[in-house]
């Protein structure tokens, strides 16, 4: 069986001027039968997004720092962490191009927000400032420990993948999807109503989750099922 090539976007460590990729992403992809390659973000010339995507079978948008509110047409009005304009531009360009080709895309944490923005949706800058009664979505518990529950919408691809209506997830975000993009369905929500997963309704696997399944794939079957579904979709479309 061939190993589909999964491109994983990176973070940027300012102090060392170094790209950073938490190993759990590559390990989770590898455990699911994928061949991980890292995609360091740079500026993109015309045609380069297509060129990168033509060499991979699936795009994994990894977690990381905040999106610049300017990417969704807002002024910074709430607490904001470091932003990375080059990463924003790189990931949004890759995502927009992937959406036109049907390439499998798996967005994780920041990645669900990038995916939603690329497809024309909106994002909350800061849950505690904008969603009254929001749960604590920034846990201090270990990364492998799930701290809140999400309800999975019946009839969605996510429900078919997870085979359960309730799922325990970890949570390391203060931004989140606000309005899902046209052509996308909300497939999971937290008990405070915050969107925790979205999926394109007309693509085999274009899906984002607000949690970090790569940190729990060793212990939670639900996380392994997500990576398995992503890698299977990438294999089905691989050249
Ligand atoms: Mn959460």
py3Dmol code that shows the C-alpha trace and the ligand (Angstrom):
import py3Dmol

protein = """\
ATOM      1  CA  UNK A   1       0.000   0.000   0.000  1.00  0.00           C
ATOM      2  CA  UNK A   2       1.426   3.375  -0.979  1.00  0.00           C
ATOM      3  CA  UNK A   3       2.104   6.032   1.621  1.00  0.00           C
ATOM      4  CA  UNK A   4       0.358   9.269   0.661  1.00  0.00           C
ATOM      5  CA  UNK A   5       2.506  12.357   1.137  1.00  0.00           C
ATOM      6  CA  UNK A   6       1.077  14.674   3.793  1.00  0.00           C
ATOM      7  CA  UNK A   7       2.347  18.257   3.816  1.00  0.00           C
ATOM      8  CA  UNK A   8       2.387  19.740   7.315  1.00  0.00           C
ATOM      9  CA  UNK A   9       2.638  23.486   7.870  1.00  0.00           C
ATOM     10  CA  UNK A  10       5.041  24.783  10.511  1.00  0.00           C
ATOM     11  CA  UNK A  11       5.247  27.377  13.249  1.00  0.00           C
ATOM     12  CA  UNK A  12       7.926  30.011  13.559  1.00  0.00           C
ATOM     13  CA  UNK A  13      10.093  30.497  16.630  1.00  0.00           C
ATOM     14  CA  UNK A  14      10.992  34.164  16.712  1.00  0.00           C
ATOM     15  CA  UNK A  15      13.889  33.967  19.182  1.00  0.00           C
ATOM     16  CA  UNK A  16      15.877  31.424  17.178  1.00  0.00           C
ATOM     17  CA  UNK A  17      14.535  32.452  13.759  1.00  0.00           C
ATOM     18  CA  UNK A  18      13.671  28.781  13.264  1.00  0.00           C
ATOM     19  CA  UNK A  19      10.767  26.772  11.875  1.00  0.00           C
ATOM     20  CA  UNK A  20       9.115  24.534  14.431  1.00  0.00           C
ATOM     21  CA  UNK A  21       7.023  21.399  13.986  1.00  0.00           C
ATOM     22  CA  UNK A  22       5.818  19.548  17.081  1.00  0.00           C
ATOM     23  CA  UNK A  23       6.689  15.910  16.549  1.00  0.00           C
ATOM     24  CA  UNK A  24       3.202  14.628  17.419  1.00  0.00           C
ATOM     25  CA  UNK A  25       1.973  15.791  13.990  1.00  0.00           C
ATOM     26  CA  UNK A  26       4.482  13.700  12.073  1.00  0.00           C
ATOM     27  CA  UNK A  27       4.112  10.761  14.458  1.00  0.00           C
ATOM     28  CA  UNK A  28       0.308  10.767  14.178  1.00  0.00           C
ATOM     29  CA  UNK A  29       0.473  10.969  10.360  1.00  0.00           C
ATOM     30  CA  UNK A  30       3.104   8.222  10.297  1.00  0.00           C
ATOM     31  CA  UNK A  31       1.068   5.992  12.607  1.00  0.00           C
ATOM     32  CA  UNK A  32      -1.868   6.368  10.211  1.00  0.00           C
ATOM     33  CA  UNK A  33       0.264   5.288   7.242  1.00  0.00           C
ATOM     34  CA  UNK A  34       1.127   8.696   5.771  1.00  0.00           C
ATOM     35  CA  UNK A  35       4.501  10.068   4.654  1.00  0.00           C
ATOM     36  CA  UNK A  36       4.920  13.441   6.379  1.00  0.00           C
ATOM     37  CA  UNK A  37       6.784  16.324   4.747  1.00  0.00           C
ATOM     38  CA  UNK A  38       7.168  19.738   6.360  1.00  0.00           C
ATOM     39  CA  UNK A  39       6.122  22.904   4.558  1.00  0.00           C
ATOM     40  CA  UNK A  40       8.073  25.926   5.844  1.00  0.00           C
ATOM     41  CA  UNK A  41       6.141  29.116   5.173  1.00  0.00           C
ATOM     42  CA  UNK A  42       7.590  31.734   2.860  1.00  0.00           C
ATOM     43  CA  UNK A  43       6.158  34.328   0.550  1.00  0.00           C
ATOM     44  CA  UNK A  44       4.652  32.721  -2.562  1.00  0.00           C
ATOM     45  CA  UNK A  45       5.082  33.803  -6.152  1.00  0.00           C
ATOM     46  CA  UNK A  46       2.263  33.304  -8.608  1.00  0.00           C
ATOM     47  CA  UNK A  47       1.761  29.609  -9.321  1.00  0.00           C
ATOM     48  CA  UNK A  48       3.852  28.389  -6.399  1.00  0.00           C
ATOM     49  CA  UNK A  49       0.879  27.310  -4.276  1.00  0.00           C
ATOM     50  CA  UNK A  50      -0.222  25.037  -7.136  1.00  0.00           C
ATOM     51  CA  UNK A  51       3.334  23.775  -7.472  1.00  0.00           C
ATOM     52  CA  UNK A  52       3.576  22.834  -3.790  1.00  0.00           C
ATOM     53  CA  UNK A  53       0.158  21.186  -3.720  1.00  0.00           C
ATOM     54  CA  UNK A  54       0.876  19.159  -6.864  1.00  0.00           C
ATOM     55  CA  UNK A  55       3.570  17.359  -4.868  1.00  0.00           C
ATOM     56  CA  UNK A  56       1.485  16.344  -1.875  1.00  0.00           C
ATOM     57  CA  UNK A  57      -1.593  14.149  -1.435  1.00  0.00           C
ATOM     58  CA  UNK A  58      -2.994  15.867   1.642  1.00  0.00           C
ATOM     59  CA  UNK A  59      -2.508  19.205   3.425  1.00  0.00           C
ATOM     60  CA  UNK A  60      -2.353  19.348   7.223  1.00  0.00           C
ATOM     61  CA  UNK A  61      -2.806  22.887   8.558  1.00  0.00           C
ATOM     62  CA  UNK A  62      -1.164  22.721  11.974  1.00  0.00           C
ATOM     63  CA  UNK A  63      -1.857  24.627  15.158  1.00  0.00           C
ATOM     64  CA  UNK A  64      -0.018  27.739  16.186  1.00  0.00           C
ATOM     65  CA  UNK A  65      -0.234  31.396  16.900  1.00  0.00           C
ATOM     66  CA  UNK A  66      -3.157  33.786  16.368  1.00  0.00           C
ATOM     67  CA  UNK A  67      -4.457  34.883  13.012  1.00  0.00           C
ATOM     68  CA  UNK A  68      -3.989  38.571  12.302  1.00  0.00           C
ATOM     69  CA  UNK A  69      -7.500  40.085  12.573  1.00  0.00           C
ATOM     70  CA  UNK A  70      -6.653  41.986   9.373  1.00  0.00           C
ATOM     71  CA  UNK A  71      -6.949  38.677   7.494  1.00  0.00           C
ATOM     72  CA  UNK A  72     -10.676  38.771   8.253  1.00  0.00           C
ATOM     73  CA  UNK A  73     -11.037  42.504   7.849  1.00  0.00           C
ATOM     74  CA  UNK A  74     -11.079  43.507  11.528  1.00  0.00           C
ATOM     75  CA  UNK A  75      -9.065  45.829  13.733  1.00  0.00           C
ATOM     76  CA  UNK A  76      -7.333  44.170  16.719  1.00  0.00           C
ATOM     77  CA  UNK A  77      -9.874  44.832  19.490  1.00  0.00           C
ATOM     78  CA  UNK A  78      -9.152  41.994  21.933  1.00  0.00           C
ATOM     79  CA  UNK A  79      -6.159  40.290  23.573  1.00  0.00           C
ATOM     80  CA  UNK A  80      -3.982  39.013  20.753  1.00  0.00           C
ATOM     81  CA  UNK A  81      -0.954  36.722  20.813  1.00  0.00           C
ATOM     82  CA  UNK A  82       2.001  36.976  18.451  1.00  0.00           C
ATOM     83  CA  UNK A  83       1.011  37.039  14.797  1.00  0.00           C
ATOM     84  CA  UNK A  84       2.915  35.784  11.764  1.00  0.00           C
ATOM     85  CA  UNK A  85       1.867  37.555   8.554  1.00  0.00           C
ATOM     86  CA  UNK A  86       4.019  35.347   6.315  1.00  0.00           C
ATOM     87  CA  UNK A  87       2.453  32.205   7.745  1.00  0.00           C
ATOM     88  CA  UNK A  88      -1.035  33.690   7.422  1.00  0.00           C
ATOM     89  CA  UNK A  89      -0.445  34.464   3.748  1.00  0.00           C
ATOM     90  CA  UNK A  90       1.179  31.106   2.975  1.00  0.00           C
ATOM     91  CA  UNK A  91      -1.479  28.985   4.651  1.00  0.00           C
ATOM     92  CA  UNK A  92      -4.397  30.994   3.279  1.00  0.00           C
ATOM     93  CA  UNK A  93      -2.991  30.756  -0.260  1.00  0.00           C
ATOM     94  CA  UNK A  94      -2.396  27.000  -0.009  1.00  0.00           C
ATOM     95  CA  UNK A  95      -5.861  26.498   1.478  1.00  0.00           C
ATOM     96  CA  UNK A  96      -7.642  28.552  -1.193  1.00  0.00           C
ATOM     97  CA  UNK A  97      -5.863  26.620  -3.918  1.00  0.00           C
ATOM     98  CA  UNK A  98      -6.514  23.256  -2.243  1.00  0.00           C
ATOM     99  CA  UNK A  99     -10.219  24.112  -1.998  1.00  0.00           C
ATOM    100  CA  UNK A 100     -10.405  24.577  -5.756  1.00  0.00           C
ATOM    101  CA  UNK A 101      -8.807  21.192  -6.444  1.00  0.00           C
ATOM    102  CA  UNK A 102     -10.513  19.012  -3.815  1.00  0.00           C
ATOM    103  CA  UNK A 103      -7.188  18.039  -2.233  1.00  0.00           C
ATOM    104  CA  UNK A 104      -7.800  16.506   1.207  1.00  0.00           C
ATOM    105  CA  UNK A 105      -7.217  19.141   3.914  1.00  0.00           C
ATOM    106  CA  UNK A 106      -7.106  18.567   7.652  1.00  0.00           C
ATOM    107  CA  UNK A 107      -7.115  21.742   9.750  1.00  0.00           C
ATOM    108  CA  UNK A 108      -6.099  21.488  13.395  1.00  0.00           C
ATOM    109  CA  UNK A 109      -6.737  24.306  15.927  1.00  0.00           C
ATOM    110  CA  UNK A 110      -5.404  27.399  14.131  1.00  0.00           C
ATOM    111  CA  UNK A 111      -5.808  25.256  10.999  1.00  0.00           C
ATOM    112  CA  UNK A 112      -9.613  25.059  11.272  1.00  0.00           C
ATOM    113  CA  UNK A 113      -9.665  28.845  11.430  1.00  0.00           C
ATOM    114  CA  UNK A 114      -7.356  29.202   8.415  1.00  0.00           C
ATOM    115  CA  UNK A 115      -9.489  26.743   6.458  1.00  0.00           C
ATOM    116  CA  UNK A 116     -12.703  28.564   7.365  1.00  0.00           C
ATOM    117  CA  UNK A 117     -11.269  31.971   6.467  1.00  0.00           C
ATOM    118  CA  UNK A 118      -9.871  30.694   3.175  1.00  0.00           C
ATOM    119  CA  UNK A 119     -13.344  29.433   2.267  1.00  0.00           C
ATOM    120  CA  UNK A 120     -15.029  32.723   3.183  1.00  0.00           C
ATOM    121  CA  UNK A 121     -16.048  32.213   6.825  1.00  0.00           C
ATOM    122  CA  UNK A 122     -15.310  34.352   9.889  1.00  0.00           C
ATOM    123  CA  UNK A 123     -13.361  33.962  13.134  1.00  0.00           C
ATOM    124  CA  UNK A 124     -13.686  35.208  16.706  1.00  0.00           C
ATOM    125  CA  UNK A 125     -10.651  37.200  17.818  1.00  0.00           C
ATOM    126  CA  UNK A 126     -11.097  36.232  21.459  1.00  0.00           C
ATOM    127  CA  UNK A 127     -13.724  33.934  22.959  1.00  0.00           C
ATOM    128  CA  UNK A 128     -13.687  35.348  26.484  1.00  0.00           C
ATOM    129  CA  UNK A 129     -14.244  38.862  25.116  1.00  0.00           C
ATOM    130  CA  UNK A 130     -16.817  37.959  22.479  1.00  0.00           C
ATOM    131  CA  UNK A 131     -18.774  34.917  23.681  1.00  0.00           C
ATOM    132  CA  UNK A 132     -20.477  35.451  27.069  1.00  0.00           C
ATOM    133  CA  UNK A 133     -20.378  32.277  29.157  1.00  0.00           C
ATOM    134  CA  UNK A 134     -17.660  30.658  27.063  1.00  0.00           C
ATOM    135  CA  UNK A 135     -16.011  27.604  28.557  1.00  0.00           C
ATOM    136  CA  UNK A 136     -12.367  27.638  29.501  1.00  0.00           C
ATOM    137  CA  UNK A 137     -10.857  26.755  26.121  1.00  0.00           C
ATOM    138  CA  UNK A 138      -7.228  27.345  27.171  1.00  0.00           C
ATOM    139  CA  UNK A 139      -6.419  24.401  29.392  1.00  0.00           C
ATOM    140  CA  UNK A 140      -3.366  24.144  31.627  1.00  0.00           C
ATOM    141  CA  UNK A 141      -3.752  20.368  31.883  1.00  0.00           C
ATOM    142  CA  UNK A 142      -1.282  18.174  29.948  1.00  0.00           C
ATOM    143  CA  UNK A 143      -1.752  18.263  26.175  1.00  0.00           C
ATOM    144  CA  UNK A 144      -2.811  14.609  26.039  1.00  0.00           C
ATOM    145  CA  UNK A 145      -5.618  15.170  28.560  1.00  0.00           C
ATOM    146  CA  UNK A 146      -9.093  16.023  27.190  1.00  0.00           C
ATOM    147  CA  UNK A 147     -10.774  18.743  29.272  1.00  0.00           C
ATOM    148  CA  UNK A 148     -14.115  19.437  27.594  1.00  0.00           C
ATOM    149  CA  UNK A 149     -16.825  17.683  25.603  1.00  0.00           C
ATOM    150  CA  UNK A 150     -17.984  18.317  22.051  1.00  0.00           C
ATOM    151  CA  UNK A 151     -21.274  17.208  20.512  1.00  0.00           C
ATOM    152  CA  UNK A 152     -20.923  15.657  17.078  1.00  0.00           C
ATOM    153  CA  UNK A 153     -23.669  16.503  14.583  1.00  0.00           C
ATOM    154  CA  UNK A 154     -25.420  13.394  13.296  1.00  0.00           C
ATOM    155  CA  UNK A 155     -25.301  12.905   9.540  1.00  0.00           C
ATOM    156  CA  UNK A 156     -21.929  14.622   9.146  1.00  0.00           C
ATOM    157  CA  UNK A 157     -18.722  13.079   7.825  1.00  0.00           C
ATOM    158  CA  UNK A 158     -17.201  13.665  11.260  1.00  0.00           C
ATOM    159  CA  UNK A 159     -19.941  11.589  12.859  1.00  0.00           C
ATOM    160  CA  UNK A 160     -19.324   8.790  10.365  1.00  0.00           C
ATOM    161  CA  UNK A 161     -15.582   8.920  11.180  1.00  0.00           C
ATOM    162  CA  UNK A 162     -15.874   9.073  14.978  1.00  0.00           C
ATOM    163  CA  UNK A 163     -18.955   6.879  15.333  1.00  0.00           C
ATOM    164  CA  UNK A 164     -19.976   8.725  18.489  1.00  0.00           C
ATOM    165  CA  UNK A 165     -22.236  11.617  19.445  1.00  0.00           C
ATOM    166  CA  UNK A 166     -20.063  12.981  22.248  1.00  0.00           C
ATOM    167  CA  UNK A 167     -16.309  13.259  22.239  1.00  0.00           C
ATOM    168  CA  UNK A 168     -13.864  14.428  24.917  1.00  0.00           C
ATOM    169  CA  UNK A 169     -11.246  16.815  23.506  1.00  0.00           C
ATOM    170  CA  UNK A 170      -8.281  18.887  24.624  1.00  0.00           C
ATOM    171  CA  UNK A 171      -8.457  22.659  24.143  1.00  0.00           C
ATOM    172  CA  UNK A 172      -5.731  25.250  23.530  1.00  0.00           C
ATOM    173  CA  UNK A 173      -7.424  28.175  21.809  1.00  0.00           C
ATOM    174  CA  UNK A 174      -8.936  31.572  22.488  1.00  0.00           C
ATOM    175  CA  UNK A 175      -9.898  32.236  18.870  1.00  0.00           C
ATOM    176  CA  UNK A 176     -12.491  30.064  17.082  1.00  0.00           C
ATOM    177  CA  UNK A 177     -14.674  29.767  14.005  1.00  0.00           C
ATOM    178  CA  UNK A 178     -17.536  32.275  14.175  1.00  0.00           C
ATOM    179  CA  UNK A 179     -19.638  31.736  11.027  1.00  0.00           C
ATOM    180  CA  UNK A 180     -18.830  28.633   9.021  1.00  0.00           C
ATOM    181  CA  UNK A 181     -17.887  29.330   5.412  1.00  0.00           C
ATOM    182  CA  UNK A 182     -20.384  28.824   2.588  1.00  0.00           C
ATOM    183  CA  UNK A 183     -20.331  25.181   1.530  1.00  0.00           C
ATOM    184  CA  UNK A 184     -19.233  24.087   5.007  1.00  0.00           C
ATOM    185  CA  UNK A 185     -21.257  22.443   7.770  1.00  0.00           C
ATOM    186  CA  UNK A 186     -20.613  22.765  11.500  1.00  0.00           C
ATOM    187  CA  UNK A 187     -19.959  19.185  12.566  1.00  0.00           C
ATOM    188  CA  UNK A 188     -19.144  19.663  16.268  1.00  0.00           C
ATOM    189  CA  UNK A 189     -19.844  22.242  18.959  1.00  0.00           C
ATOM    190  CA  UNK A 190     -18.839  22.664  22.591  1.00  0.00           C
ATOM    191  CA  UNK A 191     -21.528  23.030  25.267  1.00  0.00           C
ATOM    192  CA  UNK A 192     -21.141  26.836  25.123  1.00  0.00           C
ATOM    193  CA  UNK A 193     -22.021  26.806  21.425  1.00  0.00           C
ATOM    194  CA  UNK A 194     -18.461  27.407  20.224  1.00  0.00           C
ATOM    195  CA  UNK A 195     -17.790  25.716  16.871  1.00  0.00           C
ATOM    196  CA  UNK A 196     -15.294  22.873  17.351  1.00  0.00           C
ATOM    197  CA  UNK A 197     -15.366  21.218  13.887  1.00  0.00           C
ATOM    198  CA  UNK A 198     -16.357  22.101  10.323  1.00  0.00           C
ATOM    199  CA  UNK A 199     -16.336  20.157   7.069  1.00  0.00           C
ATOM    200  CA  UNK A 200     -16.828  20.900   3.387  1.00  0.00           C
ATOM    201  CA  UNK A 201     -20.057  19.253   2.314  1.00  0.00           C
ATOM    202  CA  UNK A 202     -18.960  18.496  -1.267  1.00  0.00           C
ATOM    203  CA  UNK A 203     -15.378  17.224  -0.813  1.00  0.00           C
ATOM    204  CA  UNK A 204     -14.198  13.765   0.303  1.00  0.00           C
ATOM    205  CA  UNK A 205     -12.137  15.161   3.211  1.00  0.00           C
ATOM    206  CA  UNK A 206     -11.849  18.891   3.873  1.00  0.00           C
ATOM    207  CA  UNK A 207     -12.303  19.055   7.593  1.00  0.00           C
ATOM    208  CA  UNK A 208     -11.136  21.077  10.554  1.00  0.00           C
ATOM    209  CA  UNK A 209     -11.169  20.454  14.291  1.00  0.00           C
ATOM    210  CA  UNK A 210     -10.533  23.032  16.984  1.00  0.00           C
ATOM    211  CA  UNK A 211      -8.829  20.498  19.251  1.00  0.00           C
ATOM    212  CA  UNK A 212      -5.428  18.790  18.934  1.00  0.00           C
ATOM    213  CA  UNK A 213      -5.934  15.093  18.042  1.00  0.00           C
ATOM    214  CA  UNK A 214      -2.201  14.700  17.351  1.00  0.00           C
ATOM    215  CA  UNK A 215      -1.585  15.001  21.108  1.00  0.00           C
ATOM    216  CA  UNK A 216      -4.102  12.260  21.920  1.00  0.00           C
ATOM    217  CA  UNK A 217      -3.741   9.746  19.083  1.00  0.00           C
ATOM    218  CA  UNK A 218      -1.839   7.369  21.373  1.00  0.00           C
ATOM    219  CA  UNK A 219      -4.603   7.258  23.972  1.00  0.00           C
ATOM    220  CA  UNK A 220      -7.890   8.126  22.217  1.00  0.00           C
ATOM    221  CA  UNK A 221      -9.404   6.003  19.439  1.00  0.00           C
ATOM    222  CA  UNK A 222     -11.345   9.056  18.204  1.00  0.00           C
ATOM    223  CA  UNK A 223      -8.059  10.820  17.403  1.00  0.00           C
ATOM    224  CA  UNK A 224      -6.667   7.797  15.559  1.00  0.00           C
ATOM    225  CA  UNK A 225      -9.876   7.575  13.513  1.00  0.00           C
ATOM    226  CA  UNK A 226      -9.461  11.198  12.385  1.00  0.00           C
ATOM    227  CA  UNK A 227      -5.902  10.688  11.128  1.00  0.00           C
ATOM    228  CA  UNK A 228      -6.855   7.374   9.534  1.00  0.00           C
ATOM    229  CA  UNK A 229      -9.730   9.011   7.626  1.00  0.00           C
ATOM    230  CA  UNK A 230      -7.472  11.851   6.458  1.00  0.00           C
ATOM    231  CA  UNK A 231      -4.679   9.548   5.263  1.00  0.00           C
ATOM    232  CA  UNK A 232      -7.206   7.237   3.579  1.00  0.00           C
ATOM    233  CA  UNK A 233      -8.673  10.180   1.662  1.00  0.00           C
ATOM    234  CA  UNK A 234      -5.177  11.321   0.676  1.00  0.00           C
ATOM    235  CA  UNK A 235      -4.320   7.813  -0.522  1.00  0.00           C
ATOM    236  CA  UNK A 236      -7.512   7.633  -2.579  1.00  0.00           C
ATOM    237  CA  UNK A 237      -6.522  10.791  -4.437  1.00  0.00           C
ATOM    238  CA  UNK A 238      -2.769  10.177  -4.585  1.00  0.00           C
ATOM    239  CA  UNK A 239      -1.008  10.182  -7.936  1.00  0.00           C
TER     240      UNK A 239
END
"""
ligand_1 = """\
1
MN
Mn -12.229 24.061 22.852
"""
view = py3Dmol.view(width=600, height=400)
view.addModel(protein, "pdb")
view.setStyle({"model": 0}, {"cartoon": {"style": "trace"}})
view.addModel(ligand_1, "xyz")
view.setStyle({"model": 1}, {"stick": {}})
view.zoomTo()
view.show()
